[in-house]
């Protein structure tokens, strides 16, 4: 017969033994209570409990515990090195688990912002996209942005076009169009494609907050190509909704000054003066009063351009 004290101790220890699921619940409670070290201990106990369990349920519990531990290191303790190691362990041990998709996304974030490994981040997002997640359009746009940041503008435009074809009704389409326009503009011989991207955005998504920015960029491209009236037309259209109208007005003023310096009317006047015809020169009746009117703008728009 065992002593009562030993028996009581055995009962207490048995009563304190918890299942892996209970350890996971305790870990989540500890995270909520801002006790990350306690949470990590509970995740470790859950992992130990399923160490030799190779069943489907055991694998699912292991994935949840690994994901929880990695998140705790990353989001609570900001220990990115340990978090990255555990996320990689999760991907290796449970590549098909639901938790793995978000692990790829979080690894991409770590590689991008903490290690400046843009190509590594692209690889992780590509792996997440292969699982066809619900927010695939957002992740695809993140890939586009990473290629733009890399300076790989050609691949950026390729990825942007793929996004627009794969997710034609996604709210990310205006973002993809604007980024594609920027990337095309950075490539020699692609300014026509850039103009089309910006114009498509402005015409198909006029209520997008990017629409006035697209019109402003369109005006810049036209101005660079020597199409001053076309540039002014785009900028006048951008003016009502652009968050910084002074920038747009300044661009219009610069083009207007350029037109004034190079207009045939001005050159004709100079020629008349050189022939001693001062007083006989008459302004052309069909000459537009301002560059806005020359571009087809209304009198109100012309007055607005002058700041009246």
LINGIFEN-V335376 format. One record per residue. N is the residue number from 1. RES is the residue in one small letter. NEAR is the number of other C-alpha atoms within 8 Angstrom. Layout:
n/res/near
N/RES/NEAR
N/RES/NEAR
This chain:
n/res/near
1/x/2
2/x/5
3/x/6
4/x/6
5/x/6
6/x/8
7/x/9
8/x/8
9/x/8
10/x/8
11/x/8
12/x/8
13/x/8
14/x/7
15/x/7
16/x/6
17/x/6
18/x/7
19/x/8
20/x/12
21/x/8
22/x/8
23/x/13
24/x/12
25/x/8
26/x/10
27/x/14
28/x/9
29/x/9
30/x/12
31/x/11
32/x/7
33/x/6
34/x/6
35/x/9
36/x/11
37/x/6
38/x/9
39/x/16
40/x/11
41/x/9
42/x/12
43/x/15
44/x/9
45/x/10
46/x/16
47/x/13
48/x/7
49/x/9
50/x/13
51/x/6
52/x/5
53/x/7
54/x/7
55/x/6
56/x/6
57/x/6
58/x/10
59/x/12
60/x/10
61/x/13
62/x/11
63/x/14
64/x/9
65/x/13
66/x/14
67/x/14
68/x/9
69/x/13
70/x/13
71/x/10
72/x/14
73/x/13
74/x/12
75/x/7
76/x/8
77/x/8
78/x/7
79/x/8
80/x/10
81/x/6
82/x/10
83/x/14
84/x/11
85/x/8
86/x/12
87/x/14
88/x/8
89/x/9
90/x/14
91/x/11
92/x/7
93/x/7
94/x/11
95/x/8
96/x/5
97/x/9
98/x/6
99/x/9
100/x/14
101/x/12
102/x/9
103/x/12
104/x/14
105/x/11
106/x/8
107/x/12
108/x/14
109/x/10
110/x/12
111/x/13
112/x/12
113/x/7
114/x/8
115/x/7
116/x/7
117/x/8
118/x/10
119/x/7
120/x/10
121/x/14
122/x/11
123/x/9
124/x/12
125/x/14
126/x/9
127/x/10
128/x/13
129/x/11
130/x/6
131/x/7
132/x/7
133/x/8
134/x/4
135/x/6
136/x/9
137/x/10
138/x/8
139/x/10
140/x/12
141/x/13
142/x/8
143/x/12
144/x/15
145/x/10
146/x/11
147/x/12
148/x/11
149/x/7
150/x/7
151/x/6
152/x/9
153/x/12
154/x/9
155/x/9
156/x/14
157/x/13
158/x/8
159/x/11
160/x/14
161/x/10
162/x/8
163/x/14
164/x/10
165/x/7
166/x/6
167/x/9
168/x/8
169/x/5
170/x/7
171/x/5
172/x/9
173/x/12
174/x/11
175/x/9
176/x/14
177/x/13
178/x/13
179/x/12
180/x/14
181/x/14
182/x/9
183/x/14
184/x/14
185/x/11
186/x/8
187/x/10
188/x/6
189/x/5
190/x/10
191/x/11
192/x/7
193/x/10
194/x/14
195/x/11
196/x/9
197/x/12
198/x/15
199/x/11
200/x/10
201/x/15
202/x/13
203/x/7
204/x/6
205/x/10
206/x/8
207/x/5
208/x/7
209/x/6
210/x/11
211/x/13
212/x/13
213/x/10
214/x/13
215/x/15
216/x/12
217/x/9
218/x/13
219/x/14
220/x/9
221/x/11
222/x/12
223/x/12
224/x/7
225/x/6
226/x/6
227/x/9
228/x/10
229/x/10
230/x/11
231/x/14
232/x/14
233/x/13
234/x/12
235/x/14
236/x/12
237/x/9
238/x/14
239/x/11
240/x/7
241/x/7
242/x/10
243/x/4
244/x/6
245/x/10
246/x/6
247/x/7
248/x/13
249/x/10
250/x/8
251/x/9
252/x/12
253/x/9
254/x/8
255/x/12
256/x/10
257/x/8
258/x/8
259/x/10
260/x/8
261/x/7
262/x/8
263/x/8
264/x/6
265/x/9
266/x/10
267/x/9
268/x/8
269/x/9
270/x/8
271/x/8
272/x/11
273/x/9
274/x/7
275/x/6
276/x/6
277/x/9
278/x/7
279/x/4
280/x/5
281/x/8
282/x/4
283/x/6
284/x/6
285/x/4
286/x/4
287/x/7
288/x/7
289/x/6
290/x/8
291/x/13
292/x/15
293/x/12
294/x/10
295/x/10
296/x/7
297/x/11
298/x/8
299/x/7
300/x/6
301/x/10
302/x/13
303/x/9
304/x/8
305/x/11
306/x/6
307/x/5
308/x/5
